[in-house]
Amino acid sequence: MLFGIDRLLADPALRKPLEGQRVALLAHPASVTADLTHSIDALVAVGIDVTAVFGPQHGVRGDLQDNMMESPDFTDPTYGMPVFSLYGEVRRPSGQSMHTFDVMLVDLQDLGCRIYTYVTTLLYVLEAAAAHGKAVWVLDRPNPAGRPVEGTLLQPGWESFVGAGPMAMRHGLTMGEMGHWFIRHFDLDVDYRVIEMEGWLPDGPGFGWPNERVWINPSPNAANLNMARAYAGTVMVEGATLSEGRGTTRPLELFGAPDIDAKAVIAEMQRLAPEWLAGCRLRDIWFEPTFHKHMKVLNSGVFIHAEGGWYDHAAFRPWRVQALGFKAVRSLYPDYPIWRGTDFKYEYTDDVLAIDVINGGTGLREWVDEAGAAAGDLDALAGPDEAAWRAEIADMLIYD
């Protein structure tokens, strides 16, 4: 199969509209071709006039490890063009940077989750392009989480850099498809084009990620396909006092803390809602983060395996799995301080809990903390939102 960048490079007819145009590239370390050439090098090699590069969160080089680590602008040492950070002094392209190009190519590997900030950066680029009369082309890539939809819709008033609009947590779209939805939802007048993939089968082998393509970290902690599948759930641990495994070799595939019993947590998860654990396997582990939460302290943890013979793509529901993990901790340890406080300004928000910012509302946290709330209550909250989102995006889907 071919990703958007591969089709653009292989077909001169697709590149013809770029002749005589100043071209910018929004990219990160996973912006590579089938032979692992970085898109910057590949585009320059075929004669495209790349006049600027833009980098999202974690930087175009992907060198900034943690959240909320801003990257500076710099000059590309090989080609001499300016490299503008969209996670530094600004989150949106500045007027100055918008004057450096005519067409922006967006070649970002996404994870299929509302929280992953590359989709918000795409929206901000589209809005800036509409304001400045620029064109935006998305060089499409697979959604490694595939087509399944899960989680509540972001509620009005909860918009942030980790929540661009009223979409489900696990949104089921590619970046190219998401761009079409942004344009419709926000009524943007922008010259937009998707260079579609060829041969991507969302329900084929790999369930979203083609087996023949190498996984490259799109961000420092997105180390493998298992993380990409689990992320729509494990990202919520960023809003908890539990560790999400940062400072270990398998971040965002696990959760744990020094003062919980992972075996007991797994047993309680199985007791509370065994149907939510379909499609994956939970394993109790020990880990000691070298940095971040609970640094240099032994933690008891739960590892989520969305891989191997246990993985069922249609059945696996990572948002519910992680919600159930929180619920089990609350059930076993009623007074446990699960949530990080308002002093933790997640993505620079004020006076709100990070878990609520992540979920785009208070519903999940309230379900966890309500002693009498059962699995069916969260299903009743999320189910209508999931159905509404599936209906909302039905005509946005490019790929069968």
Steps between C-alpha positions, in 0.01 A plus 500: 500500500602864461468785749420849373865605492591192294226569244602865470861404435411224253253695285619815320139588420422531870798733544427717198280753690802564726716623210594863556356490852681561826433191708508457878505165677345423841688193618651298783730193526236259364467707181688246292452321170470127445881475485532710821623817329377803691237696309710818502783325316265314268308812396817699436642210298211510250536874451225637722587849625480445876532850648399429860447217745259495794522272803215395733519410870828321588668680210571413140792294631289330768767568758288645781400211722222618727174691461506879517864526392512781247732500200667802338514617141827428324662487157528161331873421494483307172276713280504836676124549509327627816348243734203640693380345823125463551562403861718783625420868516192428287258211445361650180710601200598866528432751226874521437533125450192488276674732253777246436292263285206458264409136572549310824543123486395329823675166546427401860448151638203514738380250763125532442430665835352844570763569766796452266576860415584459133131514407466833684807630319334400171194707594715801588685469167171483309368807680820694430497390136141618463592839646808544278379343176740205511446142384530194726567149375492206739727214395284235659621224731325211677312533824673222699202474736279427200133579450347416843352799684498530878452754776288800576488809281686807620246726670451870414737720698763228538689580180878503541819405321419138589139534389438693179129434470205272579649173383523163671817409690583221253383668181560241227623745233821556311655846503370562149148407600525707818591803290177461303305482827671811640418695184134403519457536875678835529375626161847576366557641153836349416669341200532145631612177339573150624764292324334171581668175589487212256404158630431589863255248648378616843362154575770302323812340652642730766157655566605847399877465487634313193729215593753590232572847641750569776368683806686827566427692821287803408575629851759380752261284705310347206738209475292230332165390367385367837536850644307647207213259561492556877558875491135612491479353850847529648531869412248564777761393755675829423222656707549257789752458779563149368798458270435446129848352467692809397856439603474135393549333163123439455321828577126530443457124485461463876390668822608455859616650827713405801200460730261281299489123449481439126382141538210621714423780254481255209274268699273791588486611136397147405232502770356841415474475120657192340331585169712815474820296504428316176764521231803549722697339781599662830823407676623609842852642493758685706677812373720782626483823296835669444320836477148647524233383747622266779857536376746243639225333703377144445149499350242223473339530160255368243628447146243505217578260214302596189709264292565134432230237503298687762443803281153538353480824306121526506471410868788700653380820666797681654303793640281264700796283604675798655179636651456158659854515634419826677171356627677194641749719686215710639312184605800344674634823649203737549712788630779465244594840347466385140475839331773759458384832645434837343856603583606276208422729207455243227567665163510833684136491614394669825283384791385176340600139555724349233279191479206721402705688240607167351145368486345826389261503795442365848298189419766231519653630823159525664421143394825375655442688825131408539499191722174364362576556132521180293641420157159546344489860621814590307369311197182708524709817505737409218280287274284781357809714440673215319195441280472872426866522402475198269207667326683833487803359319329243277537715188857605590650153452728477198610139545295181518 
